[in-house]
């Protein structure tokens, strides 16, 4: 049987590496840095880059091999920005406006049993 190839361990930020919306503990940070000596480490979060920095440290892109904030729409590899994507640049302004207008119109027409308090 062949030896396994290189591997990457990805960790979620909120609720896994940290308590929700909190800073990483020294113990967890030390564990990850020790693990990084043996295997590549990446962190993934739904928050924007600034919030990930707030939770994992300003040096987050230097401390981890890969950083994926915004659910992977932004990617850093080895301390450098690899790519950045957002729905507006992907679809274009005109299509985004059509989508927003459709959603708002659809929501406005929904018949809900309690849209307001009874008087």
C-alpha positions as CSV (number, residue, x, y, z in Angstrom):
1,X,0.0,0.0,0.0
2,X,1.4,3.4,-1.0
3,X,2.1,6.0,1.7
4,X,-0.6,8.7,2.0
5,X,0.1,11.9,0.1
6,X,0.3,15.4,1.6
7,X,-2.7,16.4,3.7
8,X,-4.4,19.6,4.8
9,X,-6.5,19.9,8.0
10,X,-9.2,22.6,7.8
11,X,-10.8,23.9,10.9
12,X,-13.9,26.1,11.3
13,X,-13.4,29.2,13.4
14,X,-16.6,29.9,15.3
15,X,-17.7,27.2,17.6
16,X,-14.7,24.9,16.8
17,X,-11.4,26.8,17.3
18,X,-13.0,29.5,19.4
19,X,-16.2,29.9,21.3
20,X,-18.7,31.7,19.1
21,X,-17.4,35.3,18.3
22,X,-14.6,34.9,20.9
23,X,-10.8,35.0,20.7
24,X,-8.8,31.8,20.4
25,X,-7.3,30.4,23.6
26,X,-3.6,30.1,24.1
27,X,-3.9,26.4,24.5
28,X,-5.8,26.0,21.1
29,X,-3.3,28.3,19.4
30,X,-0.4,26.4,20.7
31,X,-2.0,23.1,19.7
32,X,-2.5,24.3,16.1
33,X,1.0,25.7,15.8
34,X,2.4,22.3,17.0
35,X,0.2,20.5,14.6
36,X,1.3,22.8,11.8
37,X,4.9,21.5,12.2
38,X,3.5,18.1,10.9
39,X,0.8,19.0,8.5
40,X,-0.6,22.0,6.6
41,X,-3.4,23.9,8.5
42,X,-6.2,26.0,7.1
43,X,-9.0,27.9,8.9
44,X,-12.4,28.6,7.5
45,X,-15.0,31.1,8.7
46,X,-18.2,32.6,7.7
47,X,-17.2,36.0,9.0
48,X,-15.2,38.6,7.1
49,X,-11.5,38.7,7.2
50,X,-11.4,41.4,9.9
51,X,-13.5,39.3,12.3
52,X,-11.3,36.2,11.6
53,X,-8.3,38.4,12.5
54,X,-10.0,39.6,15.6
55,X,-10.6,36.0,16.7
56,X,-7.3,34.4,15.6
57,X,-4.9,37.3,15.7
58,X,-3.7,40.0,13.4
59,X,-1.0,37.6,12.1
60,X,-3.6,35.0,11.0
61,X,-2.3,34.7,7.4
62,X,1.2,34.1,8.7
63,X,0.1,31.6,11.4
64,X,-1.8,29.3,9.1
65,X,-1.1,27.9,5.6
66,X,-4.6,28.7,4.3
67,X,-7.2,31.2,5.5
68,X,-10.7,31.1,4.0
69,X,-12.9,33.9,5.4
70,X,-16.4,34.7,4.1
71,X,-17.2,31.0,3.6
72,X,-14.3,30.6,1.2
73,X,-15.1,33.6,-1.1
74,X,-11.8,35.0,0.0
75,X,-8.7,32.8,0.0
76,X,-5.2,33.3,1.4
77,X,-2.3,30.9,0.9
78,X,1.1,31.2,2.5
79,X,0.3,34.7,3.7
80,X,-0.8,36.1,0.3
81,X,-4.2,36.8,-1.1
82,X,-5.0,34.1,-3.6
83,X,-8.4,35.1,-4.8
84,X,-11.5,37.1,-3.8
85,X,-15.0,36.6,-5.2
86,X,-18.4,38.2,-4.5
87,X,-21.8,37.8,-5.9
88,X,-21.9,41.3,-7.4
89,X,-18.7,40.9,-9.4
90,X,-19.7,37.4,-10.4
91,X,-23.3,38.2,-11.6
92,X,-22.9,41.9,-12.5
93,X,-24.8,44.9,-11.2
94,X,-27.8,44.6,-13.5
95,X,-28.5,41.0,-12.6
96,X,-28.1,41.7,-8.9
97,X,-30.6,44.6,-9.2
98,X,-33.1,42.2,-10.9
99,X,-32.5,39.6,-8.2
100,X,-33.0,42.1,-5.4
101,X,-36.1,43.6,-6.9
102,X,-37.6,40.1,-7.5
103,X,-36.9,39.0,-3.9
104,X,-38.4,42.2,-2.4
105,X,-41.5,42.0,-4.6
106,X,-41.9,38.3,-3.8
107,X,-41.6,39.0,0.0
108,X,-44.1,41.9,-0.2
109,X,-46.7,39.7,-1.8
110,X,-46.5,36.9,0.8
111,X,-49.7,36.4,2.7
112,X,-48.7,35.9,6.3
113,X,-51.2,35.2,9.1
114,X,-49.7,37.8,11.4
115,X,-48.0,40.7,9.6
116,X,-49.0,43.1,12.3
117,X,-50.4,43.2,15.8
118,X,-54.1,43.2,16.2
119,X,-55.6,46.5,17.5
